[in-house]
Amino acid sequence: MSKTPLTVNGAKKLQEELAELKNVKRPKITEAIADARAHGDLKENAEYHAAREEQGLVEARVRDIESKLGNAQIIDVTTLNANGKVVFGSTAELENLETEEVITYTIVGEDEADVKNNLISISSPFAKALIGKEKGDVAQVRAPSGLMEYEIIDVRYE
């Protein structure tokens, strides 16, 4: 199975979430189940069923995160020698040549992508158009509204 790229920040966030689930949520759910059991008949005990359902969701998320971390290739962009090119983990400052709007995007793994925070997935058409380009190059991106052109103003490895 191939490894999935993940930035150092993305791996850190997943590890923090995993620790929260294992060290905080699990014990709270176990306690809630014990409290609900103390109330007697489990067949019609809504608290018990809600706690068991939450337990199932937490355990599924724990397995998901452990799987993602186990299959991850963690890439520290600060140690790469990319010679000014846009690569996985790099941050590109772009200018839309039509509107002159300037925007900054960081290229991250699929699980880290969050367009609202300017984090775009390595597998997105936008990221694919940027990969390998360098400062001064123009990237053409096919969008639903048509072909858009962006000039790369700066590339950073943070």
DRENLUMGU-908766 format. One record per residue (C-alpha): residue in one letter; x, y, z. Coordinates in nm, 2 decimals. Layout:
BEGIN
+-------+--------+--------+--------+
! marro !     px !     py !     pz !
+-------+--------+--------+--------+
!     A !      X !      Y !      Z !
...
+-------+--------+--------+--------+
This chain:
BEGIN
+-------+--------+--------+--------+
! marro !     px !     py !     pz !
+-------+--------+--------+--------+
!     M !   0.00 !   0.00 !   0.00 !
!     S !   0.13 !   0.34 !  -0.09 !
!     K !   0.20 !   0.60 !   0.18 !
!     T !  -0.02 !   0.91 !   0.20 !
!     P !   0.16 !   1.24 !   0.23 !
!     L !   0.10 !   1.44 !   0.55 !
!     T !   0.26 !   1.76 !   0.67 !
!     V !   0.43 !   1.78 !   1.01 !
!     N !   0.14 !   2.01 !   1.13 !
!     G !  -0.12 !   1.77 !   0.99 !
!     A !   0.04 !   1.48 !   1.18 !
!     K !   0.07 !   1.69 !   1.50 !
!     K !  -0.30 !   1.77 !   1.48 !
!     L !  -0.40 !   1.41 !   1.43 !
!     Q !  -0.18 !   1.30 !   1.72 !
!     E !  -0.33 !   1.57 !   1.94 !
!     E !  -0.68 !   1.46 !   1.85 !
!     L !  -0.59 !   1.09 !   1.91 !
!     A !  -0.45 !   1.18 !   2.26 !
!     E !  -0.77 !   1.37 !   2.34 !
!     L !  -0.99 !   1.08 !   2.23 !
!     K !  -0.79 !   0.82 !   2.42 !
!     N !  -0.71 !   1.02 !   2.74 !
!     V !  -1.02 !   1.24 !   2.78 !
!     K !  -1.32 !   1.11 !   2.59 !
!     R !  -1.28 !   0.74 !   2.64 !
!     P !  -1.27 !   0.77 !   3.02 !
!     K !  -1.57 !   1.01 !   3.02 !
!     I !  -1.77 !   0.76 !   2.81 !
!     T !  -1.67 !   0.47 !   3.03 !
!     E !  -1.79 !   0.66 !   3.33 !
!     A !  -2.12 !   0.76 !   3.16 !
!     I !  -2.18 !   0.39 !   3.07 !
!     A !  -2.11 !   0.28 !   3.43 !
!     D !  -2.35 !   0.55 !   3.56 !
!     A !  -2.62 !   0.45 !   3.32 !
!     R !  -2.58 !   0.08 !   3.41 !
!     A !  -2.63 !   0.18 !   3.78 !
!     H !  -2.98 !   0.31 !   3.68 !
!     G !  -3.10 !  -0.05 !   3.62 !
!     D !  -3.28 !  -0.19 !   3.31 !
!     L !  -3.06 !  -0.13 !   3.01 !
!     K !  -3.32 !  -0.21 !   2.75 !
!     E !  -3.50 !   0.12 !   2.79 !
!     N !  -3.21 !   0.32 !   2.93 !
!     A !  -3.16 !   0.61 !   2.69 !
!     E !  -2.85 !   0.74 !   2.87 !
!     Y !  -2.69 !   0.40 !   2.83 !
!     H !  -2.77 !   0.37 !   2.46 !
!     A !  -2.65 !   0.72 !   2.40 !
!     A !  -2.32 !   0.66 !   2.58 !
!     R !  -2.27 !   0.33 !   2.38 !
!     E !  -2.34 !   0.51 !   2.06 !
!     E !  -2.08 !   0.78 !   2.14 !
!     Q !  -1.84 !   0.51 !   2.24 !
!     G !  -1.87 !   0.35 !   1.90 !
!     L !  -1.81 !   0.68 !   1.72 !
!     V !  -1.51 !   0.76 !   1.93 !
!     E !  -1.36 !   0.41 !   1.87 !
!     A !  -1.42 !   0.44 !   1.50 !
!     R !  -1.24 !   0.78 !   1.49 !
!     V !  -0.95 !   0.63 !   1.70 !
!     R !  -0.91 !   0.35 !   1.44 !
!     D !  -0.94 !   0.60 !   1.16 !
!     I !  -0.66 !   0.83 !   1.30 !
!     E !  -0.44 !   0.54 !   1.38 !
!     S !  -0.48 !   0.41 !   1.03 !
!     K !  -0.40 !   0.75 !   0.88 !
!     L !  -0.09 !   0.80 !   1.09 !
!     G !   0.02 !   0.44 !   1.02 !
!     N !  -0.01 !   0.50 !   0.64 !
!     A !   0.14 !   0.85 !   0.65 !
!     Q !   0.46 !   0.97 !   0.50 !
!     I !   0.53 !   1.27 !   0.71 !
!     I !   0.70 !   1.54 !   0.51 !
!     D !   0.88 !   1.83 !   0.68 !
!     V !   0.89 !   2.10 !   0.41 !
!     T !   1.15 !   2.30 !   0.60 !
!     T !   1.41 !   2.03 !   0.53 !
!     L !   1.34 !   2.00 !   0.16 !
!     N !   1.57 !   2.16 !  -0.10 !
!     A !   1.30 !   2.24 !  -0.36 !
!     N !   1.50 !   2.52 !  -0.53 !
!     G !   1.21 !   2.77 !  -0.51 !
!     K !   0.95 !   2.53 !  -0.67 !
!     V !   0.60 !   2.47 !  -0.55 !
!     V !   0.60 !   2.13 !  -0.38 !
!     F !   0.39 !   1.94 !  -0.12 !
!     G !   0.38 !   2.14 !   0.20 !
!     S !   0.50 !   2.47 !   0.04 !
!     T !   0.30 !   2.79 !   0.06 !
!     A !   0.25 !   2.98 !  -0.26 !
!     E !   0.14 !   3.34 !  -0.29 !
!     L !  -0.05 !   3.39 !  -0.61 !
!     E !  -0.20 !   3.67 !  -0.81 !
!     N !  -0.51 !   3.61 !  -1.02 !
!     L !  -0.41 !   3.78 !  -1.35 !
!     E !  -0.76 !   3.87 !  -1.44 !
!     T !  -0.88 !   4.02 !  -1.11 !
!     E !  -0.54 !   4.11 !  -0.96 !
!     E !  -0.66 !   3.94 !  -0.63 !
!     V !  -0.37 !   3.80 !  -0.43 !
!     I !  -0.42 !   3.48 !  -0.24 !
!     T !  -0.20 !   3.24 !  -0.05 !
!     Y !  -0.24 !   2.86 !  -0.05 !
!     T !  -0.05 !   2.58 !   0.13 !
!     I !  -0.05 !   2.24 !  -0.04 !
!     V !  -0.13 !   1.97 !   0.21 !
!     G !  -0.25 !   1.61 !   0.23 !
!     E !  -0.61 !   1.52 !   0.15 !
!     D !  -0.71 !   1.48 !   0.52 !
!     E !  -0.56 !   1.82 !   0.60 !
!     A !  -0.73 !   2.02 !   0.33 !
!     D !  -0.94 !   2.32 !   0.44 !
!     V !  -1.01 !   2.57 !   0.18 !
!     K !  -1.14 !   2.82 !   0.43 !
!     N !  -0.79 !   2.83 !   0.59 !
!     N !  -0.62 !   2.83 !   0.25 !
!     L !  -0.50 !   2.47 !   0.28 !
!     I !  -0.55 !   2.28 !  -0.05 !
!     S !  -0.52 !   1.91 !  -0.12 !
!     I !  -0.23 !   1.78 !  -0.32 !
!     S !  -0.48 !   1.59 !  -0.53 !
!     S !  -0.68 !   1.90 !  -0.62 !
!     P !  -0.67 !   2.04 !  -0.98 !
!     F !  -0.55 !   2.37 !  -0.84 !
!     A !  -0.25 !   2.21 !  -0.65 !
!     K !  -0.17 !   2.00 !  -0.95 !
!     A !  -0.15 !   2.31 !  -1.17 !
!     L !   0.09 !   2.47 !  -0.91 !
!     I !   0.33 !   2.18 !  -0.84 !
!     G !   0.67 !   2.22 !  -1.00 !
!     K !   0.62 !   2.59 !  -1.08 !
!     E !   0.83 !   2.86 !  -0.93 !
!     K !   0.82 !   3.24 !  -0.86 !
!     G !   0.73 !   3.43 !  -1.18 !
!     D !   0.57 !   3.13 !  -1.35 !
!     V !   0.20 !   3.14 !  -1.45 !
!     A !  -0.02 !   2.85 !  -1.36 !
!     Q !  -0.34 !   2.78 !  -1.56 !
!     V !  -0.62 !   2.63 !  -1.35 !
!     R !  -0.94 !   2.49 !  -1.51 !
!     A !  -1.23 !   2.61 !  -1.30 !
!     P !  -1.61 !   2.57 !  -1.35 !
!     S !  -1.61 !   2.93 !  -1.47 !
!     G !  -1.34 !   2.87 !  -1.72 !
!     L !  -0.96 !   2.88 !  -1.75 !
!     M !  -0.80 !   3.10 !  -1.48 !
!     E !  -0.44 !   3.21 !  -1.47 !
!     Y !  -0.23 !   3.28 !  -1.16 !
!     E !   0.12 !   3.42 !  -1.14 !
!     I !   0.33 !   3.28 !  -0.86 !
!     I !   0.45 !   3.58 !  -0.66 !
!     D !   0.64 !   3.39 !  -0.39 !
!     V !   0.70 !   3.03 !  -0.26 !
!     R !   0.77 !   2.97 !   0.10 !
!     Y !   0.87 !   2.65 !   0.30 !
!     E !   0.73 !   2.71 !   0.65 !
+-------+--------+--------+--------+
